[in-house]
């Protein structure tokens, strides 16, 4: 009976450790990554993208 109780207690405590790890380690890391992606998106919005528009009568560019 005691062995069974210890096994159940070990499983419950292991689950609590995994949940705490998820909360205290992965959540801040995900928020940091989300902020980085948002900053990168803002940077891409602010920089103009070069467009390849053809000018009638212009010579073709090398490349």
PyMOL Python script that loads the backbone (N, CA, C, O; Angstrom):
from pymol import cmd

cmd.read_pdbstr("""\
ATOM      1  N   UNK A   1       0.817  -1.194   0.000  1.00  0.00           N
ATOM      2  CA  UNK A   1       0.000   0.000   0.000  1.00  0.00           C
ATOM      3  C   UNK A   1       0.862   1.261   0.000  1.00  0.00           C
ATOM      4  O   UNK A   1       0.556   2.229  -0.697  1.00  0.00           O
ATOM      5  N   UNK A   2       1.936   1.246   0.780  1.00  0.00           N
ATOM      6  CA  UNK A   2       2.808   2.415   0.842  1.00  0.00           C
ATOM      7  C   UNK A   2       3.536   2.613  -0.479  1.00  0.00           C
ATOM      8  O   UNK A   2       3.742   3.743  -0.921  1.00  0.00           O
ATOM      9  N   UNK A   3       3.919   1.517  -1.102  1.00  0.00           N
ATOM     10  CA  UNK A   3       4.628   1.601  -2.380  1.00  0.00           C
ATOM     11  C   UNK A   3       3.723   2.208  -3.446  1.00  0.00           C
ATOM     12  O   UNK A   3       4.162   3.021  -4.259  1.00  0.00           O
ATOM     13  N   UNK A   4       2.472   1.808  -3.432  1.00  0.00           N
ATOM     14  CA  UNK A   4       1.504   2.335  -4.379  1.00  0.00           C
ATOM     15  C   UNK A   4       1.282   3.832  -4.138  1.00  0.00           C
ATOM     16  O   UNK A   4       1.178   4.606  -5.090  1.00  0.00           O
ATOM     17  N   UNK A   5       1.212   4.231  -2.883  1.00  0.00           N
ATOM     18  CA  UNK A   5       1.012   5.635  -2.539  1.00  0.00           C
ATOM     19  C   UNK A   5       2.215   6.468  -2.991  1.00  0.00           C
ATOM     20  O   UNK A   5       2.052   7.579  -3.496  1.00  0.00           O
ATOM     21  N   UNK A   6       3.414   5.929  -2.807  1.00  0.00           N
ATOM     22  CA  UNK A   6       4.627   6.640  -3.225  1.00  0.00           C
ATOM     23  C   UNK A   6       4.674   6.805  -4.739  1.00  0.00           C
ATOM     24  O   UNK A   6       5.104   7.846  -5.238  1.00  0.00           O
ATOM     25  N   UNK A   7       4.239   5.797  -5.464  1.00  0.00           N
ATOM     26  CA  UNK A   7       4.224   5.876  -6.928  1.00  0.00           C
ATOM     27  C   UNK A   7       3.253   6.957  -7.391  1.00  0.00           C
ATOM     28  O   UNK A   7       3.578   7.764  -8.262  1.00  0.00           O
ATOM     29  N   UNK A   8       2.073   6.966  -6.808  1.00  0.00           N
ATOM     30  CA  UNK A   8       1.076   7.977  -7.180  1.00  0.00           C
ATOM     31  C   UNK A   8       1.582   9.374  -6.831  1.00  0.00           C
ATOM     32  O   UNK A   8       1.422  10.309  -7.615  1.00  0.00           O
ATOM     33  N   UNK A   9       2.181   9.513  -5.674  1.00  0.00           N
ATOM     34  CA  UNK A   9       2.734  10.798  -5.259  1.00  0.00           C
ATOM     35  C   UNK A   9       3.846  11.253  -6.205  1.00  0.00           C
ATOM     36  O   UNK A   9       3.931  12.435  -6.540  1.00  0.00           O
ATOM     37  N   UNK A  10       4.693  10.323  -6.634  1.00  0.00           N
ATOM     38  CA  UNK A  10       5.775  10.661  -7.562  1.00  0.00           C
ATOM     39  C   UNK A  10       5.220  11.122  -8.905  1.00  0.00           C
ATOM     40  O   UNK A  10       5.738  12.069  -9.498  1.00  0.00           O
ATOM     41  N   UNK A  11       4.173  10.462  -9.389  1.00  0.00           N
ATOM     42  CA  UNK A  11       3.568  10.849 -10.664  1.00  0.00           C
ATOM     43  C   UNK A  11       2.944  12.241 -10.556  1.00  0.00           C
ATOM     44  O   UNK A  11       3.101  13.064 -11.458  1.00  0.00           O
ATOM     45  N   UNK A  12       2.245  12.501  -9.469  1.00  0.00           N
ATOM     46  CA  UNK A  12       1.607  13.811  -9.285  1.00  0.00           C
ATOM     47  C   UNK A  12       2.653  14.918  -9.174  1.00  0.00           C
ATOM     48  O   UNK A  12       2.511  15.975  -9.788  1.00  0.00           O
ATOM     49  N   UNK A  13       3.696  14.675  -8.395  1.00  0.00           N
ATOM     50  CA  UNK A  13       4.745  15.691  -8.249  1.00  0.00           C
ATOM     51  C   UNK A  13       5.491  15.922  -9.563  1.00  0.00           C
ATOM     52  O   UNK A  13       5.861  17.054  -9.872  1.00  0.00           O
ATOM     53  N   UNK A  14       5.711  14.872 -10.327  1.00  0.00           N
ATOM     54  CA  UNK A  14       6.362  15.030 -11.633  1.00  0.00           C
ATOM     55  C   UNK A  14       5.499  15.873 -12.561  1.00  0.00           C
ATOM     56  O   UNK A  14       6.012  16.722 -13.291  1.00  0.00           O
ATOM     57  N   UNK A  15       4.203  15.644 -12.536  1.00  0.00           N
ATOM     58  CA  UNK A  15       3.286  16.447 -13.339  1.00  0.00           C
ATOM     59  C   UNK A  15       3.322  17.909 -12.938  1.00  0.00           C
ATOM     60  O   UNK A  15       3.302  18.795 -13.792  1.00  0.00           O
ATOM     61  N   UNK A  16       3.376  18.159 -11.635  1.00  0.00           N
ATOM     62  CA  UNK A  16       3.460  19.541 -11.162  1.00  0.00           C
ATOM     63  C   UNK A  16       4.752  20.217 -11.611  1.00  0.00           C
ATOM     64  O   UNK A  16       4.752  21.398 -11.958  1.00  0.00           O
ATOM     65  N   UNK A  17       5.843  19.471 -11.602  1.00  0.00           N
ATOM     66  CA  UNK A  17       7.119  20.025 -12.065  1.00  0.00           C
ATOM     67  C   UNK A  17       7.030  20.378 -13.547  1.00  0.00           C
ATOM     68  O   UNK A  17       7.503  21.434 -13.965  1.00  0.00           O
ATOM     69  N   UNK A  18       6.425  19.498 -14.339  1.00  0.00           N
ATOM     70  CA  UNK A  18       6.295  19.774 -15.773  1.00  0.00           C
ATOM     71  C   UNK A  18       5.405  20.994 -16.034  1.00  0.00           C
ATOM     72  O   UNK A  18       5.706  21.811 -16.903  1.00  0.00           O
ATOM     73  N   UNK A  19       4.324  21.110 -15.289  1.00  0.00           N
ATOM     74  CA  UNK A  19       3.434  22.267 -15.454  1.00  0.00           C
ATOM     75  C   UNK A  19       4.150  23.554 -15.044  1.00  0.00           C
ATOM     76  O   UNK A  19       4.035  24.574 -15.724  1.00  0.00           O
ATOM     77  N   UNK A  20       4.886  23.508 -13.936  1.00  0.00           N
ATOM     78  CA  UNK A  20       5.634  24.688 -13.493  1.00  0.00           C
ATOM     79  C   UNK A  20       6.697  25.070 -14.516  1.00  0.00           C
ATOM     80  O   UNK A  20       6.900  26.254 -14.786  1.00  0.00           O
ATOM     81  N   UNK A  21       7.373  24.086 -15.086  1.00  0.00           N
ATOM     82  CA  UNK A  21       8.391  24.347 -16.110  1.00  0.00           C
ATOM     83  C   UNK A  21       7.750  25.041 -17.302  1.00  0.00           C
ATOM     84  O   UNK A  21       8.286  26.020 -17.820  1.00  0.00           O
ATOM     85  N   UNK A  22       6.605  24.533 -17.733  1.00  0.00           N
ATOM     86  CA  UNK A  22       5.895  25.122 -18.867  1.00  0.00           C
ATOM     87  C   UNK A  22       5.535  26.577 -18.567  1.00  0.00           C
ATOM     88  O   UNK A  22       5.687  27.449 -19.423  1.00  0.00           O
ATOM     89  N   UNK A  23       5.067  26.829 -17.371  1.00  0.00           N
ATOM     90  CA  UNK A  23       4.603  28.172 -17.013  1.00  0.00           C
ATOM     91  C   UNK A  23       5.754  29.151 -16.832  1.00  0.00           C
ATOM     92  O   UNK A  23       5.697  30.271 -17.341  1.00  0.00           O
ATOM     93  N   UNK A  24       6.790  28.749 -16.120  1.00  0.00           N
ATOM     94  CA  UNK A  24       7.859  29.686 -15.779  1.00  0.00           C
ATOM     95  C   UNK A  24       8.959  29.783 -16.826  1.00  0.00           C
ATOM     96  O   UNK A  24       9.697  30.768 -16.834  1.00  0.00           O
ATOM     97  N   UNK A  25       9.097  28.809 -17.701  1.00  0.00           N
ATOM     98  CA  UNK A  25      10.177  28.843 -18.678  1.00  0.00           C
ATOM     99  C   UNK A  25       9.654  29.071 -20.092  1.00  0.00           C
ATOM    100  O   UNK A  25      10.145  29.957 -20.791  1.00  0.00           O
ATOM    101  N   UNK A  26       8.677  28.297 -20.523  1.00  0.00           N
ATOM    102  CA  UNK A  26       8.235  28.382 -21.912  1.00  0.00           C
ATOM    103  C   UNK A  26       7.385  29.611 -22.203  1.00  0.00           C
ATOM    104  O   UNK A  26       7.500  30.185 -23.285  1.00  0.00           O
ATOM    105  N   UNK A  27       6.538  30.029 -21.275  1.00  0.00           N
ATOM    106  CA  UNK A  27       5.679  31.190 -21.529  1.00  0.00           C
ATOM    107  C   UNK A  27       6.503  32.461 -21.739  1.00  0.00           C
ATOM    108  O   UNK A  27       6.257  33.168 -22.717  1.00  0.00           O
ATOM    109  N   UNK A  28       7.472  32.792 -20.870  1.00  0.00           N
ATOM    110  CA  UNK A  28       8.285  33.988 -21.145  1.00  0.00           C
ATOM    111  C   UNK A  28       9.078  33.877 -22.448  1.00  0.00           C
ATOM    112  O   UNK A  28       9.268  34.870 -23.151  1.00  0.00           O
ATOM    113  N   UNK A  29       9.535  32.672 -22.766  1.00  0.00           N
ATOM    114  CA  UNK A  29      10.287  32.482 -24.004  1.00  0.00           C
ATOM    115  C   UNK A  29       9.375  32.710 -25.213  1.00  0.00           C
ATOM    116  O   UNK A  29       9.796  33.318 -26.197  1.00  0.00           O
ATOM    117  N   UNK A  30       8.136  32.230 -25.147  1.00  0.00           N
ATOM    118  CA  UNK A  30       7.196  32.429 -26.244  1.00  0.00           C
ATOM    119  C   UNK A  30       6.833  33.905 -26.389  1.00  0.00           C
ATOM    120  O   UNK A  30       6.688  34.396 -27.509  1.00  0.00           O
ATOM    121  N   UNK A  31       6.684  34.618 -25.271  1.00  0.00           N
ATOM    122  CA  UNK A  31       6.387  36.051 -25.335  1.00  0.00           C
ATOM    123  C   UNK A  31       7.548  36.825 -25.955  1.00  0.00           C
ATOM    124  O   UNK A  31       7.340  37.762 -26.725  1.00  0.00           O
ATOM    125  N   UNK A  32       8.761  36.428 -25.613  1.00  0.00           N
ATOM    126  CA  UNK A  32       9.943  37.074 -26.186  1.00  0.00           C
ATOM    127  C   UNK A  32       9.989  36.845 -27.694  1.00  0.00           C
ATOM    128  O   UNK A  32      10.288  37.761 -28.460  1.00  0.00           O
ATOM    129  N   UNK A  33       9.690  35.615 -28.113  1.00  0.00           N
ATOM    130  CA  UNK A  33       9.705  35.291 -29.536  1.00  0.00           C
ATOM    131  C   UNK A  33       8.591  36.053 -30.264  1.00  0.00           C
ATOM    132  O   UNK A  33       8.798  36.530 -31.380  1.00  0.00           O
ATOM    133  N   UNK A  34       7.430  36.168 -29.650  1.00  0.00           N
ATOM    134  CA  UNK A  34       6.318  36.898 -30.256  1.00  0.00           C
ATOM    135  C   UNK A  34       6.667  38.376 -30.417  1.00  0.00           C
ATOM    136  O   UNK A  34       6.344  38.982 -31.439  1.00  0.00           O
ATOM    137  N   UNK A  35       7.321  38.955 -29.420  1.00  0.00           N
ATOM    138  CA  UNK A  35       7.726  40.360 -29.501  1.00  0.00           C
ATOM    139  C   UNK A  35       8.762  40.559 -30.602  1.00  0.00           C
ATOM    140  O   UNK A  35       8.747  41.568 -31.307  1.00  0.00           O
ATOM    141  N   UNK A  36       9.661  39.588 -30.741  1.00  0.00           N
ATOM    142  CA  UNK A  36      10.674  39.661 -31.794  1.00  0.00           C
ATOM    143  C   UNK A  36      10.020  39.610 -33.172  1.00  0.00           C
ATOM    144  O   UNK A  36      10.400  40.365 -34.066  1.00  0.00           O
ATOM    145  N   UNK A  37       9.041  38.726 -33.347  1.00  0.00           N
ATOM    146  CA  UNK A  37       8.353  38.621 -34.629  1.00  0.00           C
ATOM    147  C   UNK A  37       7.563  39.885 -34.929  1.00  0.00           C
ATOM    148  O   UNK A  37       7.504  40.328 -36.076  1.00  0.00           O
ATOM    149  N   UNK A  38       6.954  40.466 -33.897  1.00  0.00           N
ATOM    150  CA  UNK A  38       6.199  41.694 -34.092  1.00  0.00           C
ATOM    151  C   UNK A  38       7.124  42.843 -34.486  1.00  0.00           C
ATOM    152  O   UNK A  38       6.775  43.653 -35.345  1.00  0.00           O
ATOM    153  N   UNK A  39       8.292  42.918 -33.869  1.00  0.00           N
ATOM    154  CA  UNK A  39       9.254  43.964 -34.220  1.00  0.00           C
ATOM    155  C   UNK A  39       9.744  43.783 -35.648  1.00  0.00           C
ATOM    156  O   UNK A  39       9.936  44.760 -36.373  1.00  0.00           O
ATOM    157  N   UNK A  40       9.946  42.543 -36.049  1.00  0.00           N
ATOM    158  CA  UNK A  40      10.392  42.273 -37.413  1.00  0.00           C
ATOM    159  C   UNK A  40       9.295  42.650 -38.412  1.00  0.00           C
ATOM    160  O   UNK A  40       9.592  43.179 -39.483  1.00  0.00           O
ATOM    161  N   UNK A  41       8.042  42.384 -38.073  1.00  0.00           N
ATOM    162  CA  UNK A  41       6.934  42.749 -38.953  1.00  0.00           C
ATOM    163  C   UNK A  41       6.820  44.266 -39.071  1.00  0.00           C
ATOM    164  O   UNK A  41       6.558  44.785 -40.156  1.00  0.00           O
ATOM    165  N   UNK A  42       7.014  44.976 -37.968  1.00  0.00           N
ATOM    166  CA  UNK A  42       6.988  46.440 -38.001  1.00  0.00           C
ATOM    167  C   UNK A  42       8.109  46.981 -38.882  1.00  0.00           C
ATOM    168  O   UNK A  42       7.915  47.946 -39.622  1.00  0.00           O
ATOM    169  N   UNK A  43       9.277  46.359 -38.801  1.00  0.00           N
ATOM    170  CA  UNK A  43      10.413  46.789 -39.603  1.00  0.00           C
ATOM    171  C   UNK A  43      10.138  46.568 -41.084  1.00  0.00           C
ATOM    172  O   UNK A  43      10.482  47.409 -41.915  1.00  0.00           O
ATOM    173  N   UNK A  44       9.522  45.445 -41.413  1.00  0.00           N
ATOM    174  CA  UNK A  44       9.210  45.167 -42.811  1.00  0.00           C
ATOM    175  C   UNK A  44       8.137  46.112 -43.337  1.00  0.00           C
ATOM    176  O   UNK A  44       8.145  46.462 -44.517  1.00  0.00           O
ATOM    177  N   UNK A  45       7.220  46.527 -42.477  1.00  0.00           N
ATOM    178  CA  UNK A  45       6.191  47.475 -42.897  1.00  0.00           C
ATOM    179  C   UNK A  45       6.794  48.839 -43.203  1.00  0.00           C
ATOM    180  O   UNK A  45       6.393  49.500 -44.161  1.00  0.00           O
ATOM    181  N   UNK A  46       7.756  49.258 -42.388  1.00  0.00           N
ATOM    182  CA  UNK A  46       8.297  50.606 -42.526  1.00  0.00           C
ATOM    183  C   UNK A  46       9.265  50.741 -43.695  1.00  0.00           C
ATOM    184  O   UNK A  46       9.403  51.833 -44.246  1.00  0.00           O
ATOM    185  N   UNK A  47       9.936  49.667 -44.086  1.00  0.00           N
ATOM    186  CA  UNK A  47      10.867  49.758 -45.209  1.00  0.00           C
ATOM    187  C   UNK A  47      10.108  49.512 -46.506  1.00  0.00           C
ATOM    188  O   UNK A  47       9.382  48.525 -46.622  1.00  0.00           O
ATOM    189  N   UNK A  48      10.268  50.390 -47.467  1.00  0.00           N
ATOM    190  CA  UNK A  48       9.565  50.198 -48.737  1.00  0.00           C
ATOM    191  C   UNK A  48      10.156  49.019 -49.514  1.00  0.00           C
ATOM    192  O   UNK A  48      11.371  48.828 -49.563  1.00  0.00           O
ATOM    193  N   UNK A  49       9.285  48.258 -50.101  1.00  0.00           N
ATOM    194  CA  UNK A  49       9.713  47.114 -50.894  1.00  0.00           C
ATOM    195  C   UNK A  49       9.977  47.578 -52.326  1.00  0.00           C
ATOM    196  O   UNK A  49       9.149  48.281 -52.904  1.00  0.00           O
ATOM    197  N   UNK A  50      11.104  47.201 -52.901  1.00  0.00           N
ATOM    198  CA  UNK A  50      11.377  47.585 -54.290  1.00  0.00           C
ATOM    199  C   UNK A  50      10.419  46.855 -55.227  1.00  0.00           C
ATOM    200  O   UNK A  50      10.176  45.656 -55.097  1.00  0.00           O
ATOM    201  N   UNK A  51       9.897  47.610 -56.158  1.00  0.00           N
ATOM    202  CA  UNK A  51       8.978  47.009 -57.119  1.00  0.00           C
ATOM    203  C   UNK A  51       9.644  46.977 -58.479  1.00  0.00           C
ATOM    204  O   UNK A  51      10.410  47.874 -58.832  1.00  0.00           O
ATOM    205  N   UNK A  52       9.351  45.964 -59.218  1.00  0.00           N
ATOM    206  CA  UNK A  52       9.923  45.814 -60.550  1.00  0.00           C
ATOM    207  C   UNK A  52       8.882  46.272 -61.564  1.00  0.00           C
ATOM    208  O   UNK A  52       8.136  45.461 -62.113  1.00  0.00           O
ATOM    209  N   UNK A  53       8.839  47.562 -61.804  1.00  0.00           N
ATOM    210  CA  UNK A  53       7.895  48.090 -62.787  1.00  0.00           C
ATOM    211  C   UNK A  53       8.642  48.315 -64.093  1.00  0.00           C
ATOM    212  O   UNK A  53       9.758  48.836 -64.108  1.00  0.00           O
ATOM    213  N   UNK A  54       8.034  47.930 -65.140  1.00  0.00           N
ATOM    214  CA  UNK A  54       8.648  48.094 -66.458  1.00  0.00           C
ATOM    215  C   UNK A  54       8.273  49.466 -67.017  1.00  0.00           C
ATOM    216  O   UNK A  54       7.110  49.869 -66.994  1.00  0.00           O
ATOM    217  N   UNK A  55       9.265  50.156 -67.506  1.00  0.00           N
ATOM    218  CA  UNK A  55       9.037  51.452 -68.131  1.00  0.00           C
ATOM    219  C   UNK A  55       8.974  51.223 -69.638  1.00  0.00           C
ATOM    220  O   UNK A  55       9.898  50.654 -70.220  1.00  0.00           O
ATOM    221  N   UNK A  56       7.901  51.659 -70.262  1.00  0.00           N
ATOM    222  CA  UNK A  56       7.808  51.450 -71.714  1.00  0.00           C
ATOM    223  C   UNK A  56       8.932  52.175 -72.454  1.00  0.00           C
ATOM    224  O   UNK A  56       9.211  53.344 -72.186  1.00  0.00           O
ATOM    225  N   UNK A  57       9.558  51.483 -73.368  1.00  0.00           N
ATOM    226  CA  UNK A  57      10.619  52.062 -74.167  1.00  0.00           C
ATOM    227  C   UNK A  57      11.979  52.018 -73.507  1.00  0.00           C
ATOM    228  O   UNK A  57      12.951  52.482 -74.103  1.00  0.00           O
ATOM    229  N   UNK A  58      12.091  51.483 -72.312  1.00  0.00           N
ATOM    230  CA  UNK A  58      13.376  51.426 -71.618  1.00  0.00           C
ATOM    231  C   UNK A  58      14.119  50.156 -72.020  1.00  0.00           C
ATOM    232  O   UNK A  58      13.509  49.146 -72.371  1.00  0.00           O
ATOM    233  N   UNK A  59      15.449  50.229 -71.962  1.00  0.00           N
ATOM    234  CA  UNK A  59      16.267  49.065 -72.296  1.00  0.00           C
ATOM    235  C   UNK A  59      16.186  48.050 -71.152  1.00  0.00           C
ATOM    236  O   UNK A  59      16.093  48.442 -69.989  1.00  0.00           O
ATOM    237  N   UNK A  60      16.218  46.762 -71.467  1.00  0.00           N
ATOM    238  CA  UNK A  60      16.183  45.747 -70.407  1.00  0.00           C
ATOM    239  C   UNK A  60      17.440  45.817 -69.547  1.00  0.00           C
ATOM    240  O   UNK A  60      18.529  46.118 -70.035  1.00  0.00           O
ATOM    241  N   UNK A  61      17.268  45.536 -68.276  1.00  0.00           N
ATOM    242  CA  UNK A  61      18.393  45.570 -67.352  1.00  0.00           C
ATOM    243  C   UNK A  61      19.106  44.231 -67.358  1.00  0.00           C
ATOM    244  O   UNK A  61      18.497  43.179 -67.556  1.00  0.00           O
ATOM    245  N   UNK A  62      20.417  44.294 -67.137  1.00  0.00           N
ATOM    246  CA  UNK A  62      21.198  43.061 -67.069  1.00  0.00           C
ATOM    247  C   UNK A  62      20.979  42.417 -65.710  1.00  0.00           C
ATOM    248  O   UNK A  62      20.814  43.114 -64.709  1.00  0.00           O
ATOM    249  N   UNK A  63      20.977  41.096 -65.670  1.00  0.00           N
ATOM    250  CA  UNK A  63      20.869  40.488 -64.362  1.00  0.00           C
ATOM    251  C   UNK A  63      20.192  39.230 -64.448  1.00  0.00           C
ATOM    252  O   UNK A  63      20.004  38.559 -63.433  1.00  0.00           O
TER     253      UNK A  63
END
""", "prot")
cmd.dss("prot")
cmd.show_as("cartoon", "prot")
cmd.util.cbc("prot")
cmd.orient("prot")
